[in-house]
Amino acid sequence: MKVLLVADLFSPYVGGIEVLADRVVPALQKRGTDFMIVTGHHYLHLPDEAILNGSKMYRFPFRATLEAGGPFQILELRKRVRKLIADFAPDLVHHFSTGPSTFFIHSGGVPTVTSLQQRIQENCKKPDSLIYRTLEESDWITTCSEYLKREVEALLPGKVGTCAAVLNSIPLPEVAPVPLPAGAARLLALGRLTDQKGFDIAIKAMPEILKNAPEVTLRFAGDGPLREPLAALASEFGVQGSIEFLGTIGRDRVIEVLNESSMVVMPSRWEGLPVAAVEAAVMARPIVATRVDGIPEIVLDGETGLLIDTESPQQLAAAVCRLNQNRELAESMGRRGREHARTHFSLATCVDGYERVYRRFDPERVGEISGQ
């Protein structure tokens, strides 16, 4: 089966969606799916064409063209992409993310699957928005959490029956989790440094945390447009000496950093189902996170971590201090989190989910889903 996979960004960019795609695509290739990947350029200087495990990848300046290009440039880019699709002649177009790339892709009658990886923002729930139209016109929709599935079906009742939750997941790392480090807590904030992640709340919580435990440290693993503003905020709150910015790190290093940490803090303002939370749980790290969107599906409050309200440095500080003062509780939550992640968020289950959706549009295999 030939699938045109569209993603706003792809490896070597690092983010939850990019990490997930980088794992799901090779797994589906091994099961016989022939991919062509269309993705976008951003801040890295990457070639326009590449090969991923035998599949061609094409990168286009989707974001820059929308931001700075005029009507002529937009039309020209659409023509280039349209020709590429026509030459590949896919059986299915899969929008793995919804963003600038979506604007340029027209399937031309080819069945379309759209994967929703984030909460639908209020301004995108209007019928004239790009995301609304993309979801409405899709032949099938997948969501990264059960929460998002319910949200889609409430917004578009006609999609009930053609929407499935395919939970974000990761392969089980070869490196085993080590015991939580001794002494004061080592906090880890893992993800892009953007407003969505709410990392400013973590910095604002640090004075209260340090008042109770002066040796606590907070590390940010990831990069993004808010790195300098977050560093400035740390200085403003007088906690810069307890904070470290690691920048973008490779996947192997993510596992190492998790093993070096006592807990993961995730004060997100909105999410889909964050891959970083699955990674933390698999490595037996308790998680302090906001109770938004799909997070409660991976962070079970009082069992695998602690849930707090958004925009609350006070609640974040209280939750961190509680776990810092009760190592046995933190260890117990970490163990339960690992078991929960291994049971419900395995990569094989995720790949199975996408393969079942693909089969619905594969003329050679459609009979295999009879009765599903």
N, C-alpha and C positions, 0 to 999 in steps of 0.2 A: 504494500500500500504506500502511495506517495502522499506525504503530508508537508504542506508549507507551514512552517512554524514561525510565527511573528512574535518578537519580543522587543520591547523598547531598548533594553540593553541585554548583553550576554557576556559571558566570561571573555576576558579577564576582569570585567567589572565585578565588584563584590557587593552583594546585597541579598536579602532573603530570596527574592524571585530569581535572581541570576544564579545563586547557589543551587536552588531547586532545579532550574532548567538544566544546569550543567550536569546534574545527576540523573534526571529523568530521561533526557534525550538519549544518552548512550545506552541506558537500559532498554529503551524501546527499540533502538537500532539493533540490539542483539536479538530482539524478538521479531525482527524482520521488517520494521518500518523504515522506509526510505525518506529521509528528511531533506528539505532545503530550508535553510534558516535565513530569515530576513530580520535584521536588527538595526540599531541606530548607532551613530557616532555620538560621542559626548566629549569629555575632557581629555581622554587618552588619545594619543596619536597611533591609530591602528590602521592596517591596510583595509581597502574597500572590499577585498575578497580574501577568504581563507577557507581551509578545509578542517572539518571537525569529524574525526573518526570516519572519514570517507564521504561525509556530506558537505555540500558546498554552503558557505555562509557569505552573505552579502550585507555590507554595512552602508547605510545611507544617512545623510544629515537631516533626519526628520525634525529633530528639535530645533536646530538652527534655522532651517527653512521656514518653519512656522513662526519663529520669533522674529526673524529679520528679512525673510524673503518676501517678494511681492507676488501678485497673482501669477505672473509668468513663471517664476521659479517653482511655485507650488504645482502648477500644471505640468511643467516639464518633469518634475520628480515623480508625479503620479504616472506619467506616461512610461517612464523608465521602469517603475515597479510593475506596472500592468504588463509590459512586454516580458519581463522576467517570469511573472506568474504564468503567462500564456505559454512560454517556452517550456516550462517545467511540467505543465498540465497536471496539477495535483488532484488527487481524489478528495482531499479535504484541506481546508485552511483552518489553522488553529491559532487564534490570538491568545498567546500564553500570558499576556498582560495587556492592560488597556491604558493607552497613553498616546503620545504623539504619533507613533507608528500606525495606530488604528486609523488615523485620518487619511493615510495614503494608500491603504489596502482595500481594493475592491475585488471581491472574489469572482465576479463575473458568472454567477450562477452555480459556482462550486459550493457544496455544503460547508458551513462554517461552525466551528466550535469556539466559544469564548470562555476563557478562564478568568474568573474574578478573584483577585488576590488581595483586595482591600475593601474596606467599607465604602459603600456608595455615598459620596458627599451630597449634601442637600441640594446644591446647585446642579448636580448631575442626575437628579430624580425627575427633572423636567423633560417632557417628551421631545423637546427640541435640542437636548444635549447630546453630544457625541456618544457618551457611554450608554445612555438610555436607548438611543437608536441602534447602537451596536448589539446590545443585549436583545432588544426586541426582534432584530433581524436574524439573530443567530439560530441555527437549527438545533443546537444543544448548548447548554451552559454548565460549566463546572465551577464550584466554589471551593475555597480552601478551608472552609469550616462549615459546620452545621448552622451556625448563626447566620452566615452570609446566605446560605441556601434559603433559610426562612425569609430573609430580607428581600431576596430576589423574587420569591414567590408572592410575597405581599405586594411588592411594587408592580410585578407583571404576572397576574394570576393565570394568564394564558400559558405561562411557562411551566406550570405545575405538570410534572410528568416528563419534562424535557430538561430537567435541572438535577444535577447530582453533586453531592459533596465528595471531593477527592482531597483528603486531608494532607496538608504539607507534612513532609517527613524527611528523614535523612538516613543514610546507611549507618549501621552500628560501627562506630570507630574501632580500629584494631587496638588502640590504646585504651586500657581499662581506667576507670576513675580511681583516683587515689583518695585517701582520707582527707577530710577538710583540714586545711593548715591550722597549726596551733597558734594561740595568741589572738590578738585583736583581728576583727574581720577584715578580709580583703574583698572589697566590693568590685564587681565588674559590670560595666554597661557596654553591651555588645550590639553594634548596629551603626547605620549611617547617622552622621551628626546632622539631623534635620529637625525641624519643629515637631514633626509627627512623633518622634521618639520621646519627647518630653525630658531630655537629659538636663535641661536647665533646672527642672524640679529636683533632680538628684543633687545638683550643686547647691541649691538653696536648702536642702535638707542637711548638708554636711555640718554646719555650725552646731546644730542640736545633737547630731550624732557624735561629733568630736567632744562635746561637752560631757557626754556620758562615757566615751571611750576614745581618748585622745590619739591612740595609735591606729585607728581605722584609716584605711586608704581606699581611694576610688580610682579605678582605671577605666579609660574609654578605649575600646578596641573598635576602630572604624574611623572613617573620615567623612568629610562633607562640608557644605557651605557654612555651617555654624561653628567650625572649629575655633576660629579666632574670637567670635562673640562668647563662646563658652569659656575660653581661657580668660577673657576679660571679666566675665561674671565670677569666675573663681577668685580672681584677684579682688574684685569688689567685695566679696563676702569673706575675704581673708583666709581662704582655704586652699590657695594654690599649692602650698607645700604638701598637701595630702592628696593631690590629684595628679594623675599622669595620663598623657595622651599618647597612645601607642601608634595611632594612624592605622592605615589599612594593613591587615595581616592575612597571610595565607591560611588555608583551611587547616593544615597540620598545626600551625601555630595557634589557631583558635582552640583546638583541643588542649594544647599545652597551657594556654592562658586560663582556660576553664579549670584545669587541674590545679592551677596555682591560686584559685579564687575560693572564697568561703561561700559566696552567694552571688546571684545575678539580680540586678535591679533593672526594672523595665517600666518606667513611669509613662508609658505611651499615651498619647491623646487619642489615637485611633490605630487600628491594626486590622489585618485579615486574620491569619493565624501565624505568628512570627516564627520563622525557622530558628531564630536565635533561642527562643524558649525551648524548642524541641532539643536543640544542641545542649543547652544547659541541663535539661532534665536527663538526657541520656548519660551525661557525665555526673549524675547524682548530685547536682548543685541545687539547693533550694532557691526559689525564685520569689522575689517581691515585685508584684506587678499590679497594674491598674486593671480593674474589672471591666474592660471594654471589649466589645466585639467577640472575636474567637479566643481571646486569651483564657477565659475560664475553662475552655475545653482541654487545655494543656496544663494550666496551673489550677489544681483543685484546692480551693481555699481551706487552710487548716490541715491539709493532707500532704500536698507536694510543694506548698509555698503559702504565701500570704497575699491576699488581694486588698487593694486600697482604692480610694477614689482618685479621680484625675485631679490635677492641679493642687495636690496636697503635700507639700514638703513635710508637714507635721506628721501625717500618717505614714509617710515613707520612713521618716526618721524613727518613729515608734516601732515599726515593723522590723527595721534593721537592728535596732537595739534589742528587741525581744529575741531575735535569733542569735545575736552576738552574745547575749547573756545566757543562752540555753543551747549549748553545743549538742546535747543529746537530741533536742527537738530538731535542730537544723540537720543533723545527720539522718534522723528518721525521715524527714521530709525529702531529703535527697534520695534515699533508697526507694521510697515510694514513687517519687517522680521518675526515676530510672525505669522501674517496672511498668509504670503507666505508659511511658513513651515507647518502650520496647513492645508493649502489647498493642497499642493503638496507632502508633505513628511510624511503622516500619516502611522502608523504601519500597519493598516488594508490594505491599498493600497499595501504596500510592501509584506505582507503575501499573498494577493490575487495574486500578480504577480508570486510568487514562486509556489503557488498552481496550477495556470494555466499551468506552465511548467511541474509540476509533473503529471498532468492529461494526458499529451500527452503520458506518458509511463505507465499508469495504465490501464491494460486490462479491469478492471471493470468500468472505468469511461471515457475511451477514447472518447466515443460517445458524452460526454458532451461538448467537445471543437469543435465539428463540426461547421465549418464556421468561427472559430476564426482565 
